[in-house]
Amino acid sequence: MTNLQDLALNARAWPFEEARRIVKRIGGKTPEKGYVLFETGYGPSGLPHLGTFGEVMRATMVRRAFELMAPGIPTRLFCFSDDLDGLRKVPGNVPNQELLKANLDKPLTQVPDPFEKFPSFGEHNNAMLRDFLDRFGFEYEFQSATERYRSGVFNPMLLRVLERFDDIMAIMIPSLGGVNEERLETYSPFMPISPKSGKVLQTKTLERNLSKGTIVYAEPDGEKVEISVLDGNCKLQWKPDFGMRWAALGVDYEMSGKDLIASVELATAICKALGEPPPETYIYEHFLDEEGKKISKSKGNGLTMEQWLTYASPESLGYYMFQKPRTAKRLYFSVIPKAVDEYHQQLAAFERQDEAARLENPVWHVHQGNPPQSDLPISFAMLQNLAIASGAEDASKMWGFIRRYVPGASPETHPGLDAAAAQAARFATDQVKRNYRLPTDRERSAFADLALQLRNAPPEADAKALQDVAYEVGKAHGFENLRDWFKALYEVLLGQEEGPRFGGFAALYGVEATAALIDEALAKGAAQA
């Protein structure tokens, strides 16, 4: 056993805790199927979103932790698309609404693509999913329910579902208490795909024939039809499908959101009823909006993945996803600067840490054990305030200040810094709420003194020396609580209640430019006095 493997087996970070469960599950040996299987699921009736990213990212973190603990045991990650599901409602954010309405209840891979780019709506959304996952460099294998059903891969387990039909009904019926009586009466694990209409029918199974592998059901017009449950002629209901898929594929690990707790419990029972061990499962908490309400894409509350990536890197989003998955976290614009800066702080810390500490560092998990060096010598919060003070709407206007603070730096030598500067400028322009105020009479005297002291500071004064200048001015003007003094600086100069260390900002923005900013604020106050 290598030292790193030994450290992994004792690491406390949650991906290692999860990976230890899988090691215990397989007894430290390669499973009979030849690999350990991780799975994530995706409903392709809509486009990929923040939850999709989080689930694949977190599953990948556990996968890499497992691989370090159990080297030599192959792993695979399936991203499974439920594209044989019927289209039950028309999404409001796609074109050709009438086209979709005319194809309701048909399998997603039989619904025409409203964007007119792919053979079907399901294939369109599957392509979006693959492009989405490829964009972040995830290592995965795409799996289509349509292909799996129609190719016969699920046939042996579908026959077992037919054989153990009554057992599965006994599991499912008690869970349907909240539905109407008609639904209870007609419920069946099997949903035939009508040869007449092409629709996925939710209808009662009237007869079963295990030797032929068929069921009999009634079409909406009353005609009785015998249909094979094999080769994609029938689709299982969602929860039986979940359990059947685990059993058929031999899934070892799957994550799910809190809203699927009941589904996971039922799928677990169904998988066992089919005679196969259910996977290790992990329930993660939802993200909340600023008011503490669950984020809903249909409601448009909270922060979307696209919005995060407008203002910050995918790695910073991965860092945020790493943090306490079982704790509900608010996800709104103000968390972005903090997440970016914490991510780069962890990158910087990683270089100084020993191997044991590195395994606990979030960036080990974000970067699958090989994090880069940070090239952000200026905090995102500082860049954001620089953009506010300078009125910069893109990175180009900020580089004159940045080069003063980081001599020799350029967009070519520090591409991450260049990208962060552009994102900070966009963030400041779009999202920062500025509420400037005029200085009070007491503050005006202190501000004027600060401008004078800054101009008298030696040319070599660094961020610490300039912070000391501001500190001494505040003390000299009777600010007993210096927090109030610095808060006044932020409110008057930047229109915010808090900000970066003043000395660092002055060093970045420039001593003369900072003094001029103070002069401008004093002039506005004098004009309105």
Secondary structure, 3 states (H helix, E strand, C coil): CCHHHHHHHCCCCHHHHHHHHHHHHHCCCCCCCCCEEEEEEECCCCCCCHHHHHHHHHHHHHHHHHHHHCCCCCEEEEEEECCCCECCCCCCCCCCHHHHHCCCCCEHHHCCCCCCCCCCHHHHHHHHHHHHHHHCCCCCEEEEHHHHHHHCCCHHHHHHHHHCHHHHHHHHHHHHCCCCHHHHHHCCCEEEECCCCCCECCCCCCEEECCCCEEEEECCCCCEEEEECCCCCEEECHHHHHHHHHHHHCCCEEEEEHHHHHHHHHHHHHHHHCCCCCCEEEEECCEECCCCCECCCCCCCCCCHHHHHHHCCHHHHHHHHHCCCCCCEECCCCHHHHHHHHHHHHHHHHHHCCHHHHHHCHHHHHCCCCCCCCCCCCCHHHHHHHHHHHCCCCCHHHHHHHHHHCCCCCCCCCHHHHHHHHHHHHHHHHCCCCCCCCCCHHHHHHHHHHHHHHHHCCCCCCHHHHHHHHHHHHHHCCCCCHHHHHHHHHHHHHCCCCCCCHHHHHHHHCHHHHHHHHHHHHHHHHHCC
